[in-house]
Amino acid sequence: MKVFFAGIFFLLFATILTAQEKTITENKDISAFTAGLAGSVRLSSKVSANLEYLHPFTDDLPGANPFSLGVDIDTGGHLFQLILSNSQQIFTQGLYTATHGN
């Protein structure tokens, strides 16, 4: 479900089912159901602030709940992203299975 408000505010709620053959930290097969919430607020014509949170509904995942804050800066030809997260990896497998800290 996506929600737009006047091109300034964006909100996304998504359910995710991920099936992995092997996890990074443990040698076992897991499937996980999670709910994701993401939001973005346009601060100016070239800068936006972003938020993302994933809540797992299983205890099989060895990591914590992934939470990220970010800033997007559009220079006209490039888009730079500054991301602060408790996840050490930003790709899907690492995000779900190797996030540490709260």
ABEGO torsion letter per residue (X at the ends): XBBBBGGABBBBBBBBBBBBABBAABBBBBBBBBBBBBBBBBABAABBBBBBBBBBABAABABBBBBBBBBBBBAGABBBBBBBBABABABAAAAAAABBEX
